[in-house]
Amino acid sequence: MSCGGELDGSGHPLLVTCEYYGEMHVVNVTKETCMDELYAELCERWPEMDRASTRLQYEAPKDKMMVGLRRDEDILNMIRFHVVSKASICNVVATRFSVSEKQKR
């Protein structure tokens, strides 16, 4: 799902487990992965998912707080956070929201 590359010289991408409506899939993410690619991969696995009404958040290692994924830079920060924390798996949760919720953001 990435354009290639590695995270920290180990040759291993970050494994991202994504949960959506109780179903989980695993995708690989590298520093070259952009939000469009991530959404394309997830929408391929869940055809009913669309970027306009889906929020992606990942669980920060050690802190156990949810952090939003909205821009390409957020993916790089997620990777850096996991590399520094020596975590090779990232838990992402995809949630659907309504148009009215989006307008409040």
Backbone as CSV, one residue per row, in Angstrom:
resi,resn,N_x,N_y,N_z,CA_x,CA_y,CA_z,C_x,C_y,C_z
1,MET,0.810,-1.181,0.000,0.000,0.000,0.000,0.856,1.249,0.000
2,SER,2.122,1.103,0.037,2.990,2.264,0.064,3.783,2.361,-1.220
3,CYS,4.425,3.486,-1.357,5.259,3.709,-2.529,6.641,3.115,-2.328
4,GLY,6.874,2.452,-1.225,8.182,1.882,-0.922,8.796,2.610,0.251
5,GLY,9.988,2.223,0.615,10.674,2.870,1.726,10.513,2.100,3.009
6,GLU,11.221,2.567,4.003,11.180,1.910,5.307,11.150,2.959,6.387
7,LEU,10.862,2.554,7.586,10.696,3.509,8.666,11.993,3.915,9.332
8,ASP,12.784,2.963,9.704,13.925,3.273,10.556,15.189,2.536,10.155
9,GLY,15.282,2.111,8.921,16.451,1.368,8.475,16.318,-0.130,8.666
10,SER,15.258,-0.574,9.338,15.078,-2.002,9.591,14.513,-2.719,8.378
11,GLY,13.952,-1.969,7.439,13.343,-2.580,6.271,11.893,-2.958,6.478
12,HIS,11.351,-2.670,7.663,9.975,-3.048,7.977,9.079,-1.821,8.008
13,PRO,7.940,-1.886,7.322,6.979,-0.782,7.424,6.243,-0.861,8.758
14,LEU,5.534,0.194,9.079,4.673,0.188,10.254,3.419,-0.605,9.897
15,LEU,3.093,-1.594,10.705,1.858,-2.355,10.502,0.719,-1.592,11.161
16,VAL,-0.311,-1.319,10.396,-1.459,-0.586,10.897,-2.660,-1.519,10.903
17,THR,-3.213,-1.734,12.086,-4.458,-2.489,12.181,-5.570,-1.454,12.201
18,CYS,-6.523,-1.599,11.306,-7.619,-0.639,11.229,-8.929,-1.356,11.510
19,GLU,-9.676,-0.803,12.452,-10.982,-1.368,12.810,-12.076,-0.438,12.316
20,TYR,-13.077,-1.045,11.681,-14.229,-0.303,11.163,-15.441,-1.188,11.320
21,TYR,-16.402,-0.746,12.093,-17.626,-1.505,12.365,-17.347,-2.939,12.793
22,GLY,-16.407,-3.108,13.714,-16.129,-4.414,14.295,-15.282,-5.349,13.455
23,GLU,-14.855,-4.910,12.282,-14.009,-5.727,11.415,-12.623,-5.089,11.363
24,MET,-11.583,-5.911,11.322,-10.223,-5.405,11.322,-9.453,-5.888,10.100
25,HIS,-8.635,-4.992,9.545,-7.711,-5.315,8.456,-6.351,-4.742,8.818
26,VAL,-5.313,-5.311,8.232,-3.949,-4.844,8.464,-3.401,-4.291,7.158
27,VAL,-2.794,-3.104,7.233,-2.156,-2.485,6.075,-0.752,-2.040,6.481
28,ASN,0.133,-1.937,5.506,1.487,-1.449,5.741,1.555,0.034,5.409
29,VAL,2.244,0.783,6.258,2.406,2.219,6.043,3.890,2.555,6.130
30,THR,4.367,3.348,5.176,5.743,3.842,5.211,5.716,5.360,5.175
31,LYS,6.883,5.960,5.272,6.948,7.422,5.260,6.510,8.011,3.922
32,GLU,6.429,7.197,2.888,5.951,7.669,1.588,4.433,7.564,1.426
33,THR,3.759,6.940,2.368,2.310,6.771,2.291,1.629,8.118,2.531
34,CYS,0.667,8.446,1.681,-0.093,9.683,1.863,-1.533,9.329,2.264
35,MET,-2.283,10.329,2.691,-3.663,10.097,3.131,-4.520,9.528,1.998
36,ASP,-4.314,10.009,0.778,-5.097,9.482,-0.345,-4.875,7.987,-0.522
37,GLU,-3.617,7.543,-0.389,-3.305,6.110,-0.517,-3.915,5.311,0.630
38,LEU,-3.825,5.859,1.834,-4.374,5.156,2.996,-5.883,4.986,2.847
39,TYR,-6.573,6.065,2.505,-8.021,5.961,2.309,-8.367,5.026,1.157
40,ALA,-7.603,5.080,0.071,-7.869,4.192,-1.072,-7.762,2.731,-0.651
41,GLU,-6.732,2.413,0.126,-6.554,1.038,0.606,-7.708,0.622,1.514
42,LEU,-8.094,1.496,2.421,-9.170,1.155,3.352,-10.520,1.055,2.633
43,CYS,-10.765,1.951,1.684,-12.026,1.904,0.936,-12.106,0.669,0.037
44,GLU,-10.953,0.154,-0.362,-10.932,-1.086,-1.138,-11.362,-2.260,-0.264
45,ARG,-10.985,-2.222,0.999,-11.341,-3.302,1.925,-12.770,-3.147,2.454
46,TRP,-13.197,-1.893,2.610,-14.559,-1.591,3.059,-15.205,-0.681,2.020
47,PRO,-15.871,-1.225,1.021,-16.460,-0.413,-0.052,-17.452,0.643,0.432
48,GLU,-18.085,0.419,1.570,-19.065,1.387,2.080,-18.393,2.595,2.744
49,MET,-17.083,2.547,2.952,-16.349,3.645,3.570,-16.059,4.721,2.521
50,ASP,-16.177,5.980,2.935,-15.746,7.060,2.056,-15.047,8.128,2.902
51,ARG,-14.091,8.792,2.288,-13.254,9.746,3.014,-14.066,10.912,3.571
52,ALA,-15.078,11.345,2.840,-15.844,12.517,3.247,-16.583,12.329,4.574
53,SER,-16.910,11.093,4.909,-17.682,10.863,6.139,-17.003,9.875,7.089
54,THR,-15.684,9.728,6.971,-14.953,8.793,7.835,-13.812,9.511,8.540
55,ARG,-13.734,9.324,9.822,-12.670,9.895,10.642,-11.692,8.779,11.007
56,LEU,-10.401,9.019,10.800,-9.363,8.071,11.201,-8.615,8.626,12.399
57,GLN,-8.429,7.765,13.396,-7.657,8.118,14.580,-6.776,6.932,14.942
58,TYR,-5.568,7.231,15.442,-4.698,6.156,15.905,-4.442,6.304,17.392
59,GLU,-4.118,5.175,18.004,-3.827,5.155,19.434,-2.346,5.430,19.633
60,ALA,-2.044,6.510,20.330,-0.656,6.878,20.599,-0.033,5.853,21.542
61,PRO,1.173,5.350,21.188,1.820,4.369,22.062,2.076,4.958,23.448
62,LYS,1.945,4.147,24.425,2.188,4.468,25.836,1.142,5.411,26.412
63,ASP,0.741,6.460,25.693,-0.235,7.421,26.200,-1.656,6.888,26.139
64,LYS,-1.903,5.997,25.179,-3.229,5.403,24.960,-4.283,6.467,24.655
65,MET,-3.853,7.581,24.064,-4.774,8.629,23.630,-5.011,8.480,22.138
66,MET,-6.177,8.911,21.670,-6.489,8.856,20.251,-6.048,10.161,19.581
67,VAL,-5.361,10.011,18.448,-4.822,11.144,17.699,-5.418,11.098,16.293
68,GLY,-5.924,12.228,15.818,-6.563,12.295,14.511,-5.582,12.207,13.355
69,LEU,-6.018,11.565,12.276,-5.267,11.506,11.011,-6.074,12.263,9.972
70,ARG,-5.557,13.424,9.566,-6.287,14.230,8.585,-5.436,14.620,7.381
71,ARG,-4.124,14.748,7.594,-3.233,15.222,6.530,-2.053,14.268,6.394
72,ASP,-1.323,14.407,5.292,-0.137,13.582,5.065,0.856,13.724,6.209
73,GLU,1.001,14.923,6.728,1.927,15.168,7.841,1.544,14.360,9.083
74,ASP,0.258,14.135,9.276,-0.203,13.330,10.412,0.302,11.894,10.313
75,ILE,0.392,11.372,9.095,0.927,10.012,8.905,2.397,9.979,9.300
76,LEU,3.165,10.980,8.862,4.590,11.038,9.236,4.753,11.146,10.743
77,ASN,3.933,11.967,11.383,4.011,12.092,12.845,3.645,10.783,13.535
78,MET,2.656,10.063,13.006,2.272,8.768,13.561,3.454,7.798,13.478
79,ILE,4.108,7.785,12.322,5.262,6.898,12.139,6.379,7.273,13.100
80,ARG,6.714,8.549,13.171,7.783,9.008,14.078,7.477,8.635,15.521
81,PHE,6.226,8.856,15.922,5.801,8.533,17.281,6.021,7.051,17.573
82,HIS,5.677,6.195,16.624,5.817,4.759,16.834,7.278,4.314,16.779
83,VAL,8.084,4.933,15.918,9.513,4.586,15.850,10.198,4.965,17.160
84,VAL,9.948,6.181,17.639,10.559,6.633,18.892,10.118,5.757,20.061
85,SER,8.877,5.314,20.021,8.334,4.451,21.089,8.695,2.987,20.900
86,LYS,9.415,2.689,19.798,9.804,1.309,19.475,8.584,0.393,19.335
87,ALA,7.526,0.929,18.746,6.308,0.159,18.495,6.191,-0.071,16.997
88,SER,5.968,-1.309,16.577,5.895,-1.616,15.153,4.467,-1.850,14.670
89,ILE,3.509,-1.785,15.579,2.104,-1.943,15.216,1.332,-0.737,15.711
90,CYS,0.480,-0.221,14.855,-0.324,0.952,15.185,-1.798,0.593,15.059
91,ASN,-2.566,0.925,16.068,-4.005,0.669,16.047,-4.744,1.914,15.569
92,VAL,-5.478,1.768,14.464,-6.268,2.860,13.906,-7.735,2.476,13.999
93,VAL,-8.559,3.454,14.317,-10.000,3.254,14.367,-10.631,4.196,13.352
94,ALA,-11.467,3.651,12.494,-12.214,4.439,11.522,-13.645,4.538,12.009
95,THR,-14.155,5.757,12.092,-15.537,5.960,12.511,-16.252,6.835,11.491
96,ARG,-17.492,6.527,11.290,-18.321,7.282,10.349,-18.999,8.403,11.122
97,PHE,-19.094,9.579,10.497,-19.809,10.683,11.121,-20.741,11.317,10.095
98,SER,-21.707,12.055,10.583,-22.686,12.662,9.688,-22.167,13.989,9.123
99,VAL,-22.812,14.463,8.107,-22.426,15.732,7.482,-22.515,16.868,8.486
100,SER,-23.545,16.862,9.330,-23.698,17.925,10.320,-22.561,17.920,11.329
101,GLU,-22.043,16.747,11.691,-20.883,16.678,12.584,-19.659,17.275,11.921
102,LYS,-19.485,17.014,10.626,-18.333,17.526,9.896,-18.347,19.047,9.865
103,GLN,-19.517,19.656,9.728,-19.622,21.096,9.672,-19.243,21.739,10.995
104,LYS,-19.377,21.015,12.105,-19.017,21.527,13.432,-17.510,21.524,13.649
105,ARG,-16.766,20.695,12.877,-15.332,20.542,13.084,-14.551,21.722,12.677
